[in-house]
C-alpha cells in the first residue's frame, strides 16, 4: 500500500476549510495541516505514514501549542476538527 501523506494532508485541508482557514506545510517525513479556528488559535494535524497507512497526531493552541482562558470558547470547534478527521480518515 502506497502512503502519500502530502496528498492526504491536502485532502484534509480542503475538507476542514468549513471549520476554519486551513493550510498545509511540508516537513519531509510528514505534512502539517494548520487550521486557524480563532485569532492565534489553531488545530495542528501532523500526517505521516505508519505501518497500517496514515498516522495522525493533533495539537491545539498557538504556535507554542498553548492557549489562555480567553481562547476556551474556541475549544468546541477545535474538538469538532479532531472528530471530523478521526471520523473520516482513521480506520476503525
Phi and psi in radians as a Rosetta constraint file:
Dihedral C 1 N 2 CA 2 C 2 CIRCULARHARMONIC -1.421 0.35
Dihedral N 2 CA 2 C 2 N 3 CIRCULARHARMONIC 2.491 0.35
Dihedral C 2 N 3 CA 3 C 3 CIRCULARHARMONIC -2.195 0.35
Dihedral N 3 CA 3 C 3 N 4 CIRCULARHARMONIC 1.851 0.35
Dihedral C 3 N 4 CA 4 C 4 CIRCULARHARMONIC -1.888 0.35
Dihedral N 4 CA 4 C 4 N 5 CIRCULARHARMONIC 1.569 0.35
Dihedral C 4 N 5 CA 5 C 5 CIRCULARHARMONIC -1.170 0.35
Dihedral N 5 CA 5 C 5 N 6 CIRCULARHARMONIC -0.423 0.35
Dihedral C 5 N 6 CA 6 C 6 CIRCULARHARMONIC -1.171 0.35
Dihedral N 6 CA 6 C 6 N 7 CIRCULARHARMONIC -0.759 0.35
Dihedral C 6 N 7 CA 7 C 7 CIRCULARHARMONIC -1.143 0.35
Dihedral N 7 CA 7 C 7 N 8 CIRCULARHARMONIC -0.702 0.35
Dihedral C 7 N 8 CA 8 C 8 CIRCULARHARMONIC -1.134 0.35
Dihedral N 8 CA 8 C 8 N 9 CIRCULARHARMONIC -0.704 0.35
Dihedral C 8 N 9 CA 9 C 9 CIRCULARHARMONIC -1.103 0.35
Dihedral N 9 CA 9 C 9 N 10 CIRCULARHARMONIC -0.729 0.35
Dihedral C 9 N 10 CA 10 C 10 CIRCULARHARMONIC -1.105 0.35
Dihedral N 10 CA 10 C 10 N 11 CIRCULARHARMONIC -0.704 0.35
Dihedral C 10 N 11 CA 11 C 11 CIRCULARHARMONIC -1.080 0.35
Dihedral N 11 CA 11 C 11 N 12 CIRCULARHARMONIC -0.800 0.35
Dihedral C 11 N 12 CA 12 C 12 CIRCULARHARMONIC -1.085 0.35
Dihedral N 12 CA 12 C 12 N 13 CIRCULARHARMONIC -0.747 0.35
Dihedral C 12 N 13 CA 13 C 13 CIRCULARHARMONIC -1.000 0.35
Dihedral N 13 CA 13 C 13 N 14 CIRCULARHARMONIC -0.818 0.35
Dihedral C 13 N 14 CA 14 C 14 CIRCULARHARMONIC -1.133 0.35
Dihedral N 14 CA 14 C 14 N 15 CIRCULARHARMONIC -0.719 0.35
Dihedral C 14 N 15 CA 15 C 15 CIRCULARHARMONIC -1.187 0.35
Dihedral N 15 CA 15 C 15 N 16 CIRCULARHARMONIC -0.541 0.35
Dihedral C 15 N 16 CA 16 C 16 CIRCULARHARMONIC -1.600 0.35
Dihedral N 16 CA 16 C 16 N 17 CIRCULARHARMONIC -0.080 0.35
Dihedral C 16 N 17 CA 17 C 17 CIRCULARHARMONIC -1.099 0.35
Dihedral N 17 CA 17 C 17 N 18 CIRCULARHARMONIC -0.316 0.35
Dihedral C 17 N 18 CA 18 C 18 CIRCULARHARMONIC -1.223 0.35
Dihedral N 18 CA 18 C 18 N 19 CIRCULARHARMONIC -0.405 0.35
Dihedral C 18 N 19 CA 19 C 19 CIRCULARHARMONIC -1.738 0.35
Dihedral N 19 CA 19 C 19 N 20 CIRCULARHARMONIC -0.195 0.35
Dihedral C 19 N 20 CA 20 C 20 CIRCULARHARMONIC 2.967 0.35
Dihedral N 20 CA 20 C 20 N 21 CIRCULARHARMONIC 2.888 0.35
Dihedral C 20 N 21 CA 21 C 21 CIRCULARHARMONIC -1.173 0.35
Dihedral N 21 CA 21 C 21 N 22 CIRCULARHARMONIC 2.317 0.35
Dihedral C 21 N 22 CA 22 C 22 CIRCULARHARMONIC -2.189 0.35
Dihedral N 22 CA 22 C 22 N 23 CIRCULARHARMONIC 2.581 0.35
Dihedral C 22 N 23 CA 23 C 23 CIRCULARHARMONIC -2.512 0.35
Dihedral N 23 CA 23 C 23 N 24 CIRCULARHARMONIC 2.841 0.35
Dihedral C 23 N 24 CA 24 C 24 CIRCULARHARMONIC -2.111 0.35
Dihedral N 24 CA 24 C 24 N 25 CIRCULARHARMONIC 2.355 0.35
Dihedral C 24 N 25 CA 25 C 25 CIRCULARHARMONIC -2.093 0.35
Dihedral N 25 CA 25 C 25 N 26 CIRCULARHARMONIC 2.457 0.35
Dihedral C 25 N 26 CA 26 C 26 CIRCULARHARMONIC -1.828 0.35
Dihedral N 26 CA 26 C 26 N 27 CIRCULARHARMONIC 2.338 0.35
Dihedral C 26 N 27 CA 27 C 27 CIRCULARHARMONIC -2.278 0.35
Dihedral N 27 CA 27 C 27 N 28 CIRCULARHARMONIC 0.555 0.35
Dihedral C 27 N 28 CA 28 C 28 CIRCULARHARMONIC 1.424 0.35
Dihedral N 28 CA 28 C 28 N 29 CIRCULARHARMONIC -1.480 0.35
Dihedral C 28 N 29 CA 29 C 29 CIRCULARHARMONIC -1.375 0.35
Dihedral N 29 CA 29 C 29 N 30 CIRCULARHARMONIC -0.164 0.35
Dihedral C 29 N 30 CA 30 C 30 CIRCULARHARMONIC -2.690 0.35
Dihedral N 30 CA 30 C 30 N 31 CIRCULARHARMONIC 2.871 0.35
Dihedral C 30 N 31 CA 31 C 31 CIRCULARHARMONIC -2.062 0.35
Dihedral N 31 CA 31 C 31 N 32 CIRCULARHARMONIC 2.619 0.35
Dihedral C 31 N 32 CA 32 C 32 CIRCULARHARMONIC -2.066 0.35
Dihedral N 32 CA 32 C 32 N 33 CIRCULARHARMONIC 2.136 0.35
Dihedral C 32 N 33 CA 33 C 33 CIRCULARHARMONIC -1.666 0.35
Dihedral N 33 CA 33 C 33 N 34 CIRCULARHARMONIC 2.172 0.35
Dihedral C 33 N 34 CA 34 C 34 CIRCULARHARMONIC -1.997 0.35
Dihedral N 34 CA 34 C 34 N 35 CIRCULARHARMONIC 2.039 0.35
Dihedral C 34 N 35 CA 35 C 35 CIRCULARHARMONIC -1.953 0.35
Dihedral N 35 CA 35 C 35 N 36 CIRCULARHARMONIC 2.028 0.35
Dihedral C 35 N 36 CA 36 C 36 CIRCULARHARMONIC -1.465 0.35
Dihedral N 36 CA 36 C 36 N 37 CIRCULARHARMONIC 2.010 0.35
Dihedral C 36 N 37 CA 37 C 37 CIRCULARHARMONIC -1.577 0.35
Dihedral N 37 CA 37 C 37 N 38 CIRCULARHARMONIC -0.871 0.35
Dihedral C 37 N 38 CA 38 C 38 CIRCULARHARMONIC -2.348 0.35
Dihedral N 38 CA 38 C 38 N 39 CIRCULARHARMONIC 3.025 0.35
Dihedral C 38 N 39 CA 39 C 39 CIRCULARHARMONIC -1.045 0.35
Dihedral N 39 CA 39 C 39 N 40 CIRCULARHARMONIC 2.165 0.35
Dihedral C 39 N 40 CA 40 C 40 CIRCULARHARMONIC 1.046 0.35
Dihedral N 40 CA 40 C 40 N 41 CIRCULARHARMONIC 0.595 0.35
Dihedral C 40 N 41 CA 41 C 41 CIRCULARHARMONIC -2.497 0.35
Dihedral N 41 CA 41 C 41 N 42 CIRCULARHARMONIC 2.098 0.35
Dihedral C 41 N 42 CA 42 C 42 CIRCULARHARMONIC -2.296 0.35
Dihedral N 42 CA 42 C 42 N 43 CIRCULARHARMONIC 2.782 0.35
Dihedral C 42 N 43 CA 43 C 43 CIRCULARHARMONIC -1.911 0.35
Dihedral N 43 CA 43 C 43 N 44 CIRCULARHARMONIC 2.203 0.35
Dihedral C 43 N 44 CA 44 C 44 CIRCULARHARMONIC -1.863 0.35
Dihedral N 44 CA 44 C 44 N 45 CIRCULARHARMONIC 2.211 0.35
Dihedral C 44 N 45 CA 45 C 45 CIRCULARHARMONIC -2.144 0.35
Dihedral N 45 CA 45 C 45 N 46 CIRCULARHARMONIC 1.942 0.35
Dihedral C 45 N 46 CA 46 C 46 CIRCULARHARMONIC -1.516 0.35
Dihedral N 46 CA 46 C 46 N 47 CIRCULARHARMONIC 2.234 0.35
Dihedral C 46 N 47 CA 47 C 47 CIRCULARHARMONIC -2.081 0.35
Dihedral N 47 CA 47 C 47 N 48 CIRCULARHARMONIC 2.085 0.35
Dihedral C 47 N 48 CA 48 C 48 CIRCULARHARMONIC -2.388 0.35
Dihedral N 48 CA 48 C 48 N 49 CIRCULARHARMONIC -3.110 0.35
Dihedral C 48 N 49 CA 49 C 49 CIRCULARHARMONIC -1.807 0.35
Dihedral N 49 CA 49 C 49 N 50 CIRCULARHARMONIC 2.339 0.35
Dihedral C 49 N 50 CA 50 C 50 CIRCULARHARMONIC -2.086 0.35
Dihedral N 50 CA 50 C 50 N 51 CIRCULARHARMONIC -3.050 0.35
Dihedral C 50 N 51 CA 51 C 51 CIRCULARHARMONIC -1.124 0.35
Dihedral N 51 CA 51 C 51 N 52 CIRCULARHARMONIC -0.516 0.35
Dihedral C 51 N 52 CA 52 C 52 CIRCULARHARMONIC -1.865 0.35
Dihedral N 52 CA 52 C 52 N 53 CIRCULARHARMONIC 0.230 0.35
Dihedral C 52 N 53 CA 53 C 53 CIRCULARHARMONIC 2.263 0.35
Dihedral N 53 CA 53 C 53 N 54 CIRCULARHARMONIC -2.373 0.35
Dihedral C 53 N 54 CA 54 C 54 CIRCULARHARMONIC -1.412 0.35
Dihedral N 54 CA 54 C 54 N 55 CIRCULARHARMONIC 2.600 0.35
Dihedral C 54 N 55 CA 55 C 55 CIRCULARHARMONIC -2.158 0.35
Dihedral N 55 CA 55 C 55 N 56 CIRCULARHARMONIC 2.248 0.35
Dihedral C 55 N 56 CA 56 C 56 CIRCULARHARMONIC -2.040 0.35
Dihedral N 56 CA 56 C 56 N 57 CIRCULARHARMONIC 2.413 0.35
Dihedral C 56 N 57 CA 57 C 57 CIRCULARHARMONIC -2.307 0.35
Dihedral N 57 CA 57 C 57 N 58 CIRCULARHARMONIC 2.544 0.35
Dihedral C 57 N 58 CA 58 C 58 CIRCULARHARMONIC -2.162 0.35
Dihedral N 58 CA 58 C 58 N 59 CIRCULARHARMONIC 2.499 0.35
Dihedral C 58 N 59 CA 59 C 59 CIRCULARHARMONIC -2.435 0.35
Dihedral N 59 CA 59 C 59 N 60 CIRCULARHARMONIC 2.665 0.35
Dihedral C 59 N 60 CA 60 C 60 CIRCULARHARMONIC -2.344 0.35
Dihedral N 60 CA 60 C 60 N 61 CIRCULARHARMONIC 2.742 0.35
Dihedral C 60 N 61 CA 61 C 61 CIRCULARHARMONIC 2.161 0.35
Dihedral N 61 CA 61 C 61 N 62 CIRCULARHARMONIC -2.670 0.35
Dihedral C 61 N 62 CA 62 C 62 CIRCULARHARMONIC -1.530 0.35
Dihedral N 62 CA 62 C 62 N 63 CIRCULARHARMONIC -2.839 0.35
Dihedral C 62 N 63 CA 63 C 63 CIRCULARHARMONIC -1.112 0.35
Dihedral N 63 CA 63 C 63 N 64 CIRCULARHARMONIC -0.300 0.35
Dihedral C 63 N 64 CA 64 C 64 CIRCULARHARMONIC -1.785 0.35
Dihedral N 64 CA 64 C 64 N 65 CIRCULARHARMONIC 0.181 0.35
Dihedral C 64 N 65 CA 65 C 65 CIRCULARHARMONIC 1.119 0.35
Dihedral N 65 CA 65 C 65 N 66 CIRCULARHARMONIC 0.579 0.35
Dihedral C 65 N 66 CA 66 C 66 CIRCULARHARMONIC -2.246 0.35
Dihedral N 66 CA 66 C 66 N 67 CIRCULARHARMONIC 2.832 0.35
Dihedral C 66 N 67 CA 67 C 67 CIRCULARHARMONIC -2.680 0.35
Dihedral N 67 CA 67 C 67 N 68 CIRCULARHARMONIC 2.724 0.35
Dihedral C 67 N 68 CA 68 C 68 CIRCULARHARMONIC -1.700 0.35
Dihedral N 68 CA 68 C 68 N 69 CIRCULARHARMONIC 3.074 0.35
Dihedral C 68 N 69 CA 69 C 69 CIRCULARHARMONIC -1.038 0.35
Dihedral N 69 CA 69 C 69 N 70 CIRCULARHARMONIC -0.463 0.35
Dihedral C 69 N 70 CA 70 C 70 CIRCULARHARMONIC -1.212 0.35
Dihedral N 70 CA 70 C 70 N 71 CIRCULARHARMONIC -0.213 0.35
Dihedral C 70 N 71 CA 71 C 71 CIRCULARHARMONIC -1.824 0.35
Dihedral N 71 CA 71 C 71 N 72 CIRCULARHARMONIC 0.037 0.35
Dihedral C 71 N 72 CA 72 C 72 CIRCULARHARMONIC -1.014 0.35
Dihedral N 72 CA 72 C 72 N 73 CIRCULARHARMONIC -0.574 0.35
Dihedral C 72 N 73 CA 73 C 73 CIRCULARHARMONIC -1.136 0.35
Dihedral N 73 CA 73 C 73 N 74 CIRCULARHARMONIC -0.299 0.35
Dihedral C 73 N 74 CA 74 C 74 CIRCULARHARMONIC -1.489 0.35
Dihedral N 74 CA 74 C 74 N 75 CIRCULARHARMONIC -0.206 0.35
Dihedral C 74 N 75 CA 75 C 75 CIRCULARHARMONIC -1.089 0.35
Dihedral N 75 CA 75 C 75 N 76 CIRCULARHARMONIC -0.673 0.35
Dihedral C 75 N 76 CA 76 C 76 CIRCULARHARMONIC -1.025 0.35
Dihedral N 76 CA 76 C 76 N 77 CIRCULARHARMONIC -0.764 0.35
Dihedral C 76 N 77 CA 77 C 77 CIRCULARHARMONIC -1.179 0.35
Dihedral N 77 CA 77 C 77 N 78 CIRCULARHARMONIC -0.676 0.35
Dihedral C 77 N 78 CA 78 C 78 CIRCULARHARMONIC -1.057 0.35
Dihedral N 78 CA 78 C 78 N 79 CIRCULARHARMONIC -0.750 0.35
Dihedral C 78 N 79 CA 79 C 79 CIRCULARHARMONIC -1.136 0.35
Dihedral N 79 CA 79 C 79 N 80 CIRCULARHARMONIC -0.675 0.35
Dihedral C 79 N 80 CA 80 C 80 CIRCULARHARMONIC -1.055 0.35
Dihedral N 80 CA 80 C 80 N 81 CIRCULARHARMONIC -0.687 0.35
Dihedral C 80 N 81 CA 81 C 81 CIRCULARHARMONIC -1.066 0.35
Dihedral N 81 CA 81 C 81 N 82 CIRCULARHARMONIC -0.861 0.35
Dihedral C 81 N 82 CA 82 C 82 CIRCULARHARMONIC -1.057 0.35
Dihedral N 82 CA 82 C 82 N 83 CIRCULARHARMONIC -0.804 0.35
Dihedral C 82 N 83 CA 83 C 83 CIRCULARHARMONIC -1.077 0.35
Dihedral N 83 CA 83 C 83 N 84 CIRCULARHARMONIC -0.684 0.35
Dihedral C 83 N 84 CA 84 C 84 CIRCULARHARMONIC -1.113 0.35
Dihedral N 84 CA 84 C 84 N 85 CIRCULARHARMONIC -0.725 0.35
Dihedral C 84 N 85 CA 85 C 85 CIRCULARHARMONIC -1.125 0.35
Dihedral N 85 CA 85 C 85 N 86 CIRCULARHARMONIC -0.829 0.35
Dihedral C 85 N 86 CA 86 C 86 CIRCULARHARMONIC -1.095 0.35
Dihedral N 86 CA 86 C 86 N 87 CIRCULARHARMONIC -0.780 0.35
Dihedral C 86 N 87 CA 87 C 87 CIRCULARHARMONIC -1.115 0.35
Dihedral N 87 CA 87 C 87 N 88 CIRCULARHARMONIC -0.677 0.35
Dihedral C 87 N 88 CA 88 C 88 CIRCULARHARMONIC -1.672 0.35
Dihedral N 88 CA 88 C 88 N 89 CIRCULARHARMONIC -0.204 0.35
Dihedral C 88 N 89 CA 89 C 89 CIRCULARHARMONIC -2.204 0.35
Dihedral N 89 CA 89 C 89 N 90 CIRCULARHARMONIC -0.552 0.35
Dihedral C 89 N 90 CA 90 C 90 CIRCULARHARMONIC -1.615 0.35
Dihedral N 90 CA 90 C 90 N 91 CIRCULARHARMONIC 2.146 0.35
Dihedral C 90 N 91 CA 91 C 91 CIRCULARHARMONIC -1.092 0.35
Dihedral N 91 CA 91 C 91 N 92 CIRCULARHARMONIC 2.574 0.35
